[in-house]
Amino acid sequence: MELRWLEDYLEIVATRNFSTAAAARNTSQPALSRHIRALENWVGVDLIDRSTYPVKLTKAGELFRPRIQEIMRDLYRLRTDCQQHSDPGKRLISFSALHTIALFFFPEWMNGVAHDLGTLHLSMHATDFHDCIEHLALGQSDFAIAYDHPEGPPVLRDGPFESLRIGIDPLIPVSAVTQDGRPKFTLTPVDGKRIPYLAYSWDDGYVGKLVSLIHARLDYAIPLSTVFESSMAEAIKRMVMSGAGIGWLPLSCVHDAISRGDLVQIGGPDLTLNMEVRIFRRLGSAEPDVASFWREITQSLLAQNQQL
């Protein structure tokens, strides 16, 4: 049994789509399928139900998932701890963040705040909303970075935590474009046809609930027909780019695709929601490097506000 088989399996768990998982893992779909089949042979039962679209986990797969997620978290944390002890000159600061934030927001933001902190050793755990918050609550990361909105589900508003707003990421509806550059889909039905919709899975912890909030605010109904579900914005983005339908995505996730002309924002301002990007930490952290990092980003934000 190989570690990459487990990593491939967890990518399937997140995306529920073999081609999307393969792209995220930077491998081919046939190779990823072979790895999943090899894992199933090692376990002795099927873990993936391939008869549905999106694919689902079998009962054995649902049993397998949480234990493997826990094992992989502990394994990567152990690796990080060992690396830290082998090079005590480096300072380890650990983060948990939503996949979209880790991929599209964090690198540029980090580049802007870390220039005065010297050599840093960063650890990023990219995951879903609930796991991101749990990581911080259990002391498995120094910071958590997540979306937040005053009207959305509360994010660590109670308990021994504090937070800073470090950005705004609008949640916008997007479509692929036709050859002449027009949206392939609009939010106005044509000839009574329903609009194919790429939705967040029912168990998505945050962004999916904010999309529901957008719909609830409208004084009209959009005739959507769900054709795909995923808990990952990146999976929905790839499906939108393939022309499968429309979806709501964070602007940070699709900014480059819109700039290239591969995607286009559709709908008016009433279909957009400005999500805050907030960084959270536990109050009273005794780690000097964690405290120093918090002071640095606080001062950076104050300086930015004074320039406005």
C-alpha positions as CSV (number, residue, x, y, z in Angstrom):
1,M,0.0,0.0,0.0
2,E,1.4,3.4,-1.0
3,L,0.8,6.8,0.6
4,R,-0.2,8.4,-2.7
5,W,-3.1,6.0,-3.0
6,L,-4.5,7.5,0.2
7,E,-3.9,11.0,-1.1
8,D,-5.7,10.2,-4.3
9,Y,-8.6,8.7,-2.4
10,L,-9.0,11.8,-0.3
11,E,-9.0,14.0,-3.4
12,I,-11.8,11.8,-4.8
13,V,-13.6,12.3,-1.5
14,A,-13.3,16.1,-1.8
15,T,-14.2,16.4,-5.5
16,R,-16.4,13.3,-6.2
17,N,-15.0,13.4,-9.8
18,F,-12.1,11.4,-11.2
19,S,-11.0,13.9,-13.8
20,T,-11.1,16.8,-11.4
21,A,-9.2,14.8,-8.8
22,A,-6.6,13.8,-11.3
23,A,-6.0,17.4,-12.3
24,A,-5.7,18.5,-8.7
25,R,-3.2,15.7,-8.1
26,N,-1.2,16.6,-11.3
27,T,-1.6,13.1,-12.7
28,S,-3.6,11.4,-15.4
29,Q,-7.1,10.1,-14.9
30,P,-6.1,6.5,-15.8
31,A,-3.2,6.6,-13.3
32,L,-5.5,7.9,-10.6
33,S,-8.1,5.3,-11.3
34,R,-5.4,2.6,-11.1
35,H,-4.3,3.9,-7.7
36,I,-7.9,3.9,-6.4
37,R,-8.4,0.4,-7.7
38,A,-5.1,-0.8,-6.1
39,L,-6.2,0.8,-2.7
40,E,-9.6,-1.0,-3.0
41,N,-7.8,-4.3,-3.7
42,W,-5.6,-3.7,-0.6
43,V,-8.6,-2.9,1.6
44,G,-10.6,-5.8,0.1
45,V,-13.8,-3.9,-0.8
46,D,-15.0,-1.2,-3.1
47,L,-14.7,2.3,-1.6
48,I,-16.0,4.3,-4.6
49,D,-19.4,3.8,-6.2
50,R,-18.7,4.6,-9.8
51,S,-22.2,4.0,-11.1
52,T,-23.3,7.6,-10.1
53,Y,-22.3,11.0,-11.3
54,P,-20.8,12.6,-9.3
55,V,-19.4,9.4,-7.8
56,K,-20.3,8.5,-4.3
57,L,-18.6,6.6,-1.5
58,T,-19.8,3.1,-0.7
59,K,-20.7,2.3,2.9
60,A,-17.2,0.9,3.3
61,G,-15.8,4.2,1.8
62,E,-17.8,6.3,4.3
63,L,-16.4,4.2,7.1
64,F,-12.9,4.4,5.7
65,R,-12.9,8.2,5.1
66,P,-12.8,9.8,8.6
67,R,-10.1,7.4,9.9
68,I,-7.9,8.0,6.9
69,Q,-8.4,11.7,7.1
70,E,-7.3,11.6,10.8
71,I,-4.3,9.3,10.0
72,M,-3.1,11.6,7.2
73,R,-3.4,14.7,9.3
74,D,-1.4,13.1,12.1
75,L,1.2,11.8,9.6
76,Y,1.8,15.1,7.9
77,R,1.9,16.8,11.3
78,L,4.5,14.3,12.4
79,R,6.6,15.0,9.3
80,T,6.4,18.8,10.0
81,D,7.4,18.3,13.6
82,C,10.4,16.2,12.6
83,Q,11.5,18.7,10.1
84,Q,11.2,21.5,12.7
85,H,13.4,19.6,15.2
86,S,16.0,18.7,12.5
87,D,16.4,22.4,11.7
88,P,15.8,24.5,14.9
89,G,16.9,27.7,13.2
90,K,13.6,27.8,11.2
91,R,10.4,29.0,12.8
92,L,7.3,27.0,12.2
93,I,4.0,28.8,11.8
94,S,1.1,26.5,10.9
95,F,-2.1,27.5,9.1
96,S,-5.3,25.7,8.2
97,A,-7.4,27.3,5.5
98,L,-10.1,26.5,3.0
99,H,-8.9,25.0,-0.3
100,T,-9.7,28.1,-2.3
101,I,-8.0,30.4,0.1
102,A,-4.9,28.2,0.4
103,L,-4.6,28.0,-3.4
104,F,-5.6,31.5,-4.6
105,F,-5.5,34.0,-1.7
106,F,-2.8,32.9,0.7
107,P,0.3,33.0,-1.5
108,E,-0.1,36.6,-2.6
109,W,-1.2,37.8,0.8
110,M,1.6,36.0,2.5
111,N,4.1,37.6,0.2
112,G,2.8,41.0,1.2
113,V,3.1,40.5,5.0
114,A,6.1,38.3,5.5
115,H,8.9,40.6,4.2
116,D,9.7,42.0,7.7
117,L,9.6,38.6,9.5
118,G,12.8,37.1,8.3
119,T,13.1,33.4,7.6
120,L,9.8,31.6,8.2
121,H,8.9,27.9,8.0
122,L,5.2,27.7,7.1
123,S,2.9,24.7,7.2
124,M,-0.5,24.8,5.4
125,H,-3.3,22.4,5.9
126,A,-5.8,23.0,3.1
127,T,-9.2,21.5,3.9
128,D,-12.9,22.1,4.1
129,F,-14.6,24.6,6.4
130,H,-15.3,22.4,9.4
131,D,-11.9,20.8,9.5
132,C,-10.2,24.2,9.1
133,I,-12.0,25.5,12.2
134,E,-11.5,22.3,14.1
135,H,-7.8,22.3,13.5
136,L,-7.5,25.7,15.2
137,A,-9.9,24.8,18.0
138,L,-7.9,21.6,18.8
139,G,-4.6,23.4,18.7
140,Q,-3.4,21.6,15.6
141,S,-2.7,24.9,13.8
142,D,-1.6,28.4,15.0
143,F,-4.0,30.2,12.6
144,A,-7.1,29.4,10.6
145,I,-8.1,31.5,7.5
146,A,-11.7,31.2,6.4
147,Y,-14.5,33.2,4.8
148,D,-16.9,35.1,7.0
149,H,-20.1,37.1,6.4
150,P,-22.3,38.8,9.0
151,E,-25.4,37.1,7.7
152,G,-23.8,33.7,7.3
153,P,-23.2,31.0,9.8
154,P,-21.1,32.2,12.7
155,V,-17.4,31.6,12.5
156,L,-15.7,31.4,15.9
157,R,-17.6,34.3,17.3
158,D,-17.7,32.7,20.7
159,G,-14.9,31.3,22.7
160,P,-11.3,32.2,23.2
161,F,-10.5,33.4,19.7
162,E,-9.8,36.7,17.9
163,S,-9.7,37.5,14.3
164,L,-8.6,40.1,11.7
165,R,-10.1,40.9,8.3
166,I,-7.3,40.5,5.8
167,G,-9.3,40.7,2.6
168,I,-12.6,40.8,0.7
169,D,-13.4,38.0,-1.8
170,P,-16.7,38.6,-3.8
171,L,-18.8,35.5,-4.5
172,I,-19.9,35.9,-8.1
173,P,-21.9,33.8,-10.7
174,V,-19.8,32.9,-13.7
175,S,-20.2,31.1,-17.1
176,A,-18.0,29.8,-19.8
177,V,-18.0,31.8,-23.0
178,T,-18.9,31.0,-26.6
179,Q,-16.4,31.4,-29.5
180,D,-17.6,34.9,-30.0
181,G,-16.9,35.8,-26.4
182,R,-20.5,35.9,-25.1
183,P,-21.6,34.0,-22.0
184,K,-22.6,30.4,-22.8
185,F,-25.3,30.7,-20.1
186,T,-27.1,33.6,-18.6
187,L,-29.4,33.8,-15.7
188,T,-32.4,34.4,-18.0
189,P,-33.9,31.1,-19.2
190,V,-34.2,30.7,-23.0
191,D,-37.4,29.1,-24.4
192,G,-38.4,28.1,-20.9
193,K,-35.3,25.9,-20.4
194,R,-33.9,25.6,-17.0
195,I,-30.3,26.7,-16.4
196,P,-27.7,24.0,-15.7
197,Y,-26.3,24.7,-12.2
198,L,-23.1,23.6,-10.6
199,A,-23.8,23.6,-6.9
200,Y,-21.9,23.2,-3.7
201,S,-22.6,19.9,-1.9
202,W,-25.3,19.9,0.7
203,D,-22.7,19.2,3.4
204,D,-20.5,22.2,2.3
205,G,-19.7,24.2,5.5
206,Y,-19.8,27.8,4.3
207,V,-19.7,28.9,0.7
208,G,-22.8,26.8,-0.2
209,K,-24.7,28.4,2.6
210,L,-23.8,31.9,1.4
211,V,-25.0,31.0,-2.1
212,S,-28.3,30.0,-0.6
213,L,-28.3,33.4,1.2
214,I,-28.0,35.2,-2.1
215,H,-30.9,33.2,-3.6
216,A,-33.0,33.9,-0.5
217,R,-32.5,37.6,-0.8
218,L,-33.8,37.8,-4.4
219,D,-37.4,38.8,-5.0
220,Y,-37.5,36.4,-8.0
221,A,-36.7,32.8,-8.6
222,I,-33.8,31.7,-10.9
223,P,-34.8,28.5,-12.8
224,L,-31.8,26.4,-11.9
225,S,-31.4,22.7,-12.5
226,T,-28.5,21.1,-10.5
227,V,-26.3,19.0,-12.8
228,F,-23.2,18.7,-10.6
229,E,-22.2,19.0,-6.9
230,S,-18.9,19.4,-5.2
231,S,-17.6,20.8,-1.9
232,M,-14.6,22.3,-3.7
233,A,-14.7,25.6,-5.5
234,E,-11.9,24.4,-7.8
235,A,-14.0,21.4,-8.9
236,I,-16.9,23.7,-9.7
237,K,-14.6,26.1,-11.5
238,R,-13.3,23.3,-13.8
239,M,-16.9,22.2,-14.6
240,V,-17.9,25.8,-15.4
241,M,-14.9,26.2,-17.7
242,S,-15.9,23.0,-19.5
243,G,-19.2,24.6,-20.3
244,A,-21.3,22.3,-18.1
245,G,-23.3,25.1,-16.5
246,I,-23.1,28.2,-14.2
247,G,-21.7,28.4,-10.7
248,W,-21.0,30.9,-7.9
249,L,-17.3,31.1,-7.2
250,P,-15.0,33.4,-5.2
251,L,-13.4,36.0,-7.4
252,S,-9.9,35.0,-6.3
253,C,-10.6,31.6,-7.8
254,V,-11.7,32.8,-11.2
255,H,-9.9,36.2,-11.6
256,D,-7.2,34.8,-13.9
257,A,-9.8,32.9,-16.0
258,I,-11.9,36.0,-16.4
259,S,-8.8,38.1,-17.4
260,R,-8.0,35.5,-20.1
261,G,-11.5,35.6,-21.4
262,D,-12.2,31.9,-20.5
263,L,-15.0,32.8,-18.0
264,V,-17.3,35.8,-17.6
265,Q,-19.3,37.1,-14.7
266,I,-23.0,37.1,-15.3
267,G,-25.9,38.7,-13.5
268,G,-26.2,42.0,-11.6
269,P,-24.9,43.2,-8.2
270,D,-27.9,41.6,-6.4
271,L,-26.3,38.2,-7.3
272,T,-22.9,39.0,-5.7
273,L,-22.0,38.7,-2.1
274,N,-18.8,40.2,-0.6
275,M,-17.2,37.6,1.7
276,E,-14.6,38.7,4.2
277,V,-11.4,36.7,4.4
278,R,-10.5,36.5,8.1
279,I,-7.5,35.1,10.0
280,F,-8.3,33.6,13.4
281,R,-6.1,32.6,16.3
282,R,-6.6,31.4,19.8
283,L,-6.2,34.1,22.5
284,G,-3.2,34.0,24.7
285,S,-0.8,32.0,22.5
286,A,2.5,31.7,24.3
287,E,4.5,31.0,21.2
288,P,6.7,34.0,20.6
289,D,6.8,33.5,16.8
290,V,3.0,33.2,16.6
291,A,2.7,36.4,18.6
292,S,5.3,38.2,16.5
293,F,3.5,37.2,13.3
294,W,0.1,38.4,14.7
295,R,1.7,41.8,15.6
296,E,3.2,42.1,12.1
297,I,-0.1,41.5,10.3
298,T,-2.0,43.8,12.7
299,Q,0.5,46.6,12.0
300,S,0.3,46.0,8.3
301,L,-3.4,46.3,8.3
302,L,-3.3,49.5,10.4
303,A,-0.8,51.0,7.9
304,Q,-3.1,50.1,5.0
305,N,-6.1,51.7,6.7
306,Q,-4.2,54.9,7.4
307,Q,-3.3,55.1,3.7
308,L,-7.0,54.9,2.6
